[in-house]
Amino acid sequence: MGRGWGFLLGLLGAAWLLGAGRGGRQPPETETAAQRCFCQVSGYLDDCTCDVETIDKFNNYRLFPRLQRLLESDYFRYYKVNLKKPCPFWNDINQCGRRDCAVKPCQSDEVPDGIKSASYKYSEEANNLSEECEQAQRLGAVDESLSEETQKAVLQWTKHDDSSDNFCEADDIQSPDAEYVDLLLNPERYTGYKGPDAWKIWNVIYEENCFKPQTIKRPLNPLASGQELRALSKVLPFFERPDFQLFTGNKIQDAENKMLLLEILHEIKSFPLHFDENSFFAGDKKEAYKLKEDFRLHFRNISRIMDCVGCFKCRLWGKLQTQGLGTALKILFSEKLIANMPESGPSYEFHLTRQEIVSLFNAFGRISTSVRELENFRNLLQNIH
């Protein structure tokens, strides 16, 4: 917990992925310190047709540099979050008073107007679609002739339908308590947050919400790095659509960022040894559906636990990356919806909000960083015996 939720989640995912390797060991007397530390970080991986070395090379030299450049752009550096939501499970939360636990929110004039705007398109494009948007609003409006009780029920049904395919309970970004945070000015790092309160969070996640069916071998780990890659490759058509823009209000920068984003996604799609999601919740259809639903509910519960973290910086990165991992799962289970999207105009069946996009790529960025750091550790240890 003390090293920041983002790094831990990324490192845990990478550690599971890399720790699954089955490389052989050299005799102890000939091993270097690097070989002793990374004895299992080699060889082939479960549920994947590639080896650790292939992933290392692909990530470190083809993805990591461009991904870091993308995440430094305005669109991806500003994230709206409510850090004041009360913990839904217990009241005795001790807030971390250390300076490194604090989060500095953005002032209103620090966030680009295009990001604060409700519109995701440039003004002329938005104007062309205004009639279509008005029609959609009329279709989605609640009939005011209904009783107040019925109206509330209809709104609850709509809310339920909107969340039925989501794996996270997202913040209400319209809440007065929700604020924009500059992720570059509030990076994850060691905060000193530890002790009983931190352990309580981990224990609740692992002991009460860890998805571990007793009699079924799959899924082994739906959050491993190779499956992040798979989700990003599957969502490429959504971002390729001409109507989609990484809108901040700066046309030149927005166009360059979209080109960079598509370049990264095409690079990911070119990876020849993706995880095969056909094995995801494989088996009897009824059993597979129940497993998927159980997993979704467990994951949503974990997203709620993030509001119980007493370190605000840990809470920020925990909420962001939990939403990012949930978005990746949403993509993996929306293959047909993505394939049936119209080439232009609004996509009503499958849609990603700006919050989901920012969290998805930042979560992937942390996992990419964790894999990259393993190489740095090797380099530091290679001459130590």
LINDABEL-V690007 format. One record per pair of residues at least 24 apart in sequence whose C-alpha atoms are under 8 Angstrom apart, sorted by the first residue. I is the first residue (numbers start at 1). J is the second residue. D is the distance in Angstrom with one decimal. If there is no record, write none. Layout:
((I & J & D) (I & J & D))
This chain:
((1 & 193 & 6.6) (1 & 194 & 6.4) (1 & 198 & 6.3) (1 & 314 & 7.4) (2 & 190 & 5.4) (2 & 191 & 5.5) (2 & 192 & 5.1) (2 & 193 & 4.6) (2 & 194 & 5.6) (2 & 314 & 8.0) (3 & 188 & 7.6) (3 & 189 & 5.5) (3 & 190 & 4.0) (3 & 191 & 6.3) (3 & 192 & 7.5) (4 & 188 & 5.4) (4 & 189 & 5.4) (4 & 190 & 5.9) (4 & 191 & 7.0) (4 & 313 & 7.5) (4 & 314 & 5.2) (4 & 317 & 7.2) (4 & 318 & 8.0) (5 & 188 & 7.6) (5 & 314 & 5.4) (5 & 315 & 7.5) (5 & 317 & 5.7) (5 & 318 & 5.0) (6 & 188 & 6.6) (6 & 314 & 7.8) (6 & 317 & 5.4) (6 & 318 & 6.1) (6 & 321 & 6.3) (6 & 363 & 7.3) (6 & 366 & 6.2) (7 & 188 & 7.3) (7 & 189 & 7.9) (7 & 366 & 6.2) (7 & 367 & 7.5) (7 & 370 & 6.8) (9 & 321 & 7.8) (9 & 367 & 7.7) (10 & 363 & 7.6) (10 & 366 & 5.6) (10 & 367 & 4.1) (10 & 368 & 7.7) (10 & 369 & 7.9) (10 & 370 & 5.9) (11 & 367 & 6.6) (11 & 370 & 5.3) (11 & 371 & 7.5) (13 & 223 & 6.5) (13 & 224 & 5.0) (13 & 225 & 6.2) (13 & 367 & 7.3) (14 & 224 & 6.6) (14 & 225 & 6.1) (14 & 367 & 6.7) (14 & 370 & 6.8) (14 & 371 & 6.3) (16 & 224 & 7.0) (17 & 45 & 7.0) (17 & 224 & 5.8) (17 & 225 & 6.7) (17 & 226 & 7.8) (18 & 42 & 6.9) (18 & 45 & 7.4) (18 & 52 & 6.1) (20 & 44 & 7.6) (20 & 45 & 5.5) (20 & 46 & 6.4) (21 & 45 & 5.2) (21 & 46 & 7.7) (21 & 51 & 7.4) (21 & 52 & 6.9) (31 & 385 & 7.5) (32 & 381 & 7.9) (32 & 382 & 6.7) (32 & 383 & 7.4) (32 & 384 & 6.4) (32 & 385 & 4.8) (33 & 381 & 5.8) (33 & 382 & 6.7) (33 & 383 & 7.8) (33 & 384 & 5.5) (33 & 385 & 5.1) (34 & 377 & 7.8) (34 & 378 & 5.5) (34 & 381 & 4.9) (34 & 382 & 5.2) (34 & 384 & 7.4) (35 & 382 & 7.9) (38 & 378 & 7.9) (47 & 275 & 6.7) (47 & 276 & 7.4) (48 & 226 & 7.6) (48 & 273 & 7.3) (48 & 274 & 7.0) (48 & 275 & 5.2) (48 & 276 & 7.1) (49 & 273 & 5.7) (49 & 274 & 7.4) (49 & 275 & 7.3) (50 & 273 & 5.7) (50 & 274 & 7.9) (56 & 371 & 6.7) (56 & 372 & 7.3) (56 & 375 & 8.0) (58 & 271 & 8.0) (59 & 368 & 6.5) (59 & 371 & 7.5) (59 & 372 & 7.3) (60 & 368 & 7.7) (60 & 371 & 7.6) (60 & 372 & 5.6) (62 & 267 & 7.7) (63 & 264 & 6.8) (63 & 267 & 7.6) (63 & 268 & 7.9) (63 & 368 & 8.0) (64 & 365 & 7.7) (64 & 368 & 6.3) (64 & 369 & 7.2) (64 & 372 & 7.6) (66 & 260 & 7.6) (66 & 264 & 7.1) (67 & 264 & 7.1) (67 & 365 & 6.7) (68 & 365 & 7.1) (70 & 257 & 6.7) (70 & 260 & 7.0) (70 & 261 & 7.1) (71 & 361 & 7.6) (71 & 362 & 6.8) (71 & 365 & 7.7) (72 & 184 & 7.2) (73 & 257 & 7.6) (74 & 112 & 7.7) (74 & 248 & 7.2) (75 & 115 & 7.2) (75 & 246 & 6.5) (75 & 247 & 7.1) (75 & 248 & 6.2) (75 & 358 & 7.6) (76 & 358 & 5.2) (76 & 361 & 7.9) (76 & 362 & 7.5) (77 & 182 & 5.6) (77 & 183 & 5.2) (77 & 184 & 6.2) (77 & 358 & 7.9) (78 & 111 & 7.4) (78 & 180 & 6.1) (78 & 181 & 5.6) (78 & 182 & 4.8) (78 & 183 & 6.2) (79 & 180 & 5.4) (79 & 181 & 5.4) (79 & 182 & 6.7) (79 & 183 & 7.1) (79 & 355 & 6.9) (79 & 358 & 7.0) (79 & 359 & 7.9) (80 & 173 & 6.5) (80 & 178 & 6.3) (80 & 179 & 5.3) (80 & 180 & 4.2) (80 & 181 & 6.1) (80 & 355 & 7.3) (81 & 171 & 6.6) (81 & 173 & 6.6) (81 & 178 & 5.1) (81 & 179 & 5.6) (81 & 180 & 6.4) (81 & 181 & 7.3) (81 & 316 & 7.3) (82 & 171 & 6.3) (82 & 172 & 7.5) (82 & 173 & 7.1) (82 & 175 & 7.7) (82 & 177 & 5.7) (82 & 178 & 4.1) (82 & 179 & 6.3) (83 & 177 & 7.6) (83 & 178 & 7.2) (83 & 307 & 7.3) (83 & 312 & 6.8) (83 & 315 & 7.2) (83 & 316 & 7.0) (84 & 177 & 6.5) (84 & 178 & 8.0) (84 & 307 & 8.0) (85 & 307 & 6.2) (86 & 307 & 6.3) (86 & 308 & 7.2) (87 & 304 & 7.8) (87 & 305 & 7.1) (87 & 307 & 5.0) (87 & 308 & 4.6) (88 & 304 & 7.3) (88 & 305 & 7.6) (88 & 307 & 7.6) (88 & 308 & 7.6) (89 & 305 & 7.7) (89 & 308 & 7.7) (90 & 308 & 7.8) (93 & 197 & 7.3) (93 & 308 & 6.9) (93 & 309 & 7.8) (93 & 310 & 6.3) (94 & 197 & 7.1) (94 & 310 & 5.9) (95 & 310 & 4.4) (95 & 311 & 6.3) (96 & 193 & 6.6) (96 & 310 & 5.5) (96 & 311 & 5.1) (96 & 312 & 7.6) (98 & 191 & 7.4) (98 & 192 & 7.5) (100 & 190 & 7.7) (100 & 191 & 4.9) (100 & 192 & 7.5) (100 & 313 & 7.6) (101 & 191 & 5.5) (101 & 192 & 7.7) (101 & 193 & 7.3) (101 & 311 & 5.1) (101 & 312 & 5.6) (101 & 313 & 5.1) (101 & 314 & 7.1) (102 & 311 & 7.3) (102 & 312 & 5.7) (102 & 313 & 5.9) (103 & 181 & 7.9) (103 & 186 & 6.3) (103 & 312 & 6.1) (103 & 313 & 5.6) (104 & 181 & 7.0) (104 & 185 & 8.0) (104 & 186 & 7.0) (105 & 179 & 6.3) (105 & 180 & 5.9) (105 & 181 & 4.7) (105 & 182 & 7.0) (106 & 179 & 7.2) (106 & 180 & 5.5) (106 & 181 & 5.4) (106 & 182 & 6.5) (111 & 180 & 7.6) (112 & 248 & 6.1) (112 & 249 & 7.2) (113 & 248 & 6.9) (113 & 249 & 6.7) (114 & 247 & 6.1) (114 & 248 & 4.1) (114 & 249 & 4.5) (114 & 250 & 8.0) (115 & 247 & 6.8) (115 & 248 & 5.1) (115 & 249 & 7.6) (120 & 245 & 6.9) (120 & 246 & 7.6) (120 & 247 & 5.7) (121 & 243 & 7.7) (121 & 244 & 7.6) (121 & 245 & 6.5) (121 & 247 & 6.3) (122 & 247 & 7.4) (122 & 249 & 7.5) (129 & 345 & 8.0) (165 & 330 & 6.4) (166 & 296 & 7.7) (166 & 326 & 6.9) (166 & 327 & 7.3) (166 & 330 & 6.0) (167 & 296 & 5.1) (167 & 297 & 7.2) (167 & 299 & 6.0) (167 & 300 & 5.4) (167 & 323 & 7.8) (167 & 326 & 4.8) (167 & 327 & 7.1) (167 & 329 & 7.0) (167 & 330 & 6.6) (168 & 296 & 8.0) (168 & 299 & 6.5) (168 & 300 & 4.4) (168 & 301 & 7.8) (168 & 303 & 5.6) (168 & 322 & 7.2) (168 & 323 & 5.8) (168 & 326 & 5.6) (168 & 327 & 7.9) (169 & 300 & 5.6) (169 & 301 & 7.9) (169 & 303 & 6.1) (169 & 304 & 6.6) (170 & 303 & 7.9) (170 & 323 & 7.1) (186 & 313 & 7.4) (188 & 313 & 6.9) (188 & 314 & 7.4) (188 & 317 & 6.8) (191 & 313 & 7.9) (193 & 311 & 6.3) (197 & 309 & 7.9) (197 & 310 & 7.4) (198 & 309 & 7.2) (198 & 310 & 7.7) (201 & 305 & 7.3) (201 & 308 & 7.4) (201 & 309 & 6.9) (205 & 302 & 6.4) (205 & 305 & 7.9) (209 & 298 & 5.5) (209 & 299 & 7.6) (209 & 301 & 7.3) (209 & 302 & 6.9) (210 & 298 & 7.3) (211 & 295 & 6.3) (211 & 298 & 6.8) (218 & 279 & 7.8) (218 & 280 & 7.0) (218 & 281 & 6.1) (218 & 282 & 7.3) (219 & 279 & 7.9) (219 & 280 & 6.0) (219 & 281 & 5.9) (222 & 280 & 7.8) (223 & 325 & 7.0) (225 & 367 & 6.9) (226 & 274 & 6.6) (226 & 275 & 5.8) (227 & 274 & 7.5) (227 & 275 & 5.7) (227 & 277 & 7.9) (228 & 325 & 7.9) (228 & 328 & 6.5) (228 & 364 & 6.9) (229 & 268 & 6.5) (229 & 274 & 7.3) (230 & 269 & 8.0) (230 & 274 & 6.1) (230 & 275 & 6.3) (230 & 332 & 7.7) (231 & 328 & 5.4) (231 & 329 & 7.3) (231 & 331 & 5.8) (231 & 332 & 5.4) (232 & 265 & 6.6) (232 & 268 & 7.2) (232 & 269 & 7.9) (232 & 328 & 7.4) (233 & 265 & 6.1) (233 & 266 & 7.4) (233 & 268 & 5.9) (233 & 269 & 4.8) (234 & 269 & 8.0) (234 & 331 & 7.2) (234 & 332 & 7.2) (234 & 335 & 7.2) (235 & 331 & 6.5) (235 & 338 & 7.1) (236 & 262 & 7.5) (236 & 265 & 6.2) (236 & 266 & 7.6) (237 & 338 & 7.1) (237 & 339 & 7.8) (238 & 338 & 6.9) (238 & 341 & 7.8) (241 & 343 & 6.1) (241 & 344 & 6.5) (242 & 343 & 7.8) (242 & 344 & 6.7) (243 & 344 & 6.1) (243 & 345 & 6.6) (243 & 346 & 8.0) (277 & 332 & 7.7) (299 & 326 & 7.6) (320 & 359 & 5.3) (320 & 362 & 7.8) (320 & 363 & 7.2) (321 & 359 & 6.0) (321 & 360 & 7.3) (321 & 362 & 7.2) (321 & 363 & 4.8) (322 & 363 & 7.9) (323 & 356 & 6.8) (323 & 359 & 6.1) (323 & 360 & 7.2) (324 & 356 & 6.4) (324 & 357 & 7.7) (324 & 358 & 7.8) (324 & 359 & 4.4) (324 & 360 & 3.8) (324 & 361 & 7.1) (324 & 362 & 7.3) (324 & 363 & 5.3) (324 & 364 & 7.7) (325 & 360 & 6.6) (325 & 363 & 6.8) (327 & 356 & 6.1) (327 & 357 & 8.0) (327 & 359 & 7.9) (327 & 360 & 6.1) (328 & 360 & 6.7))
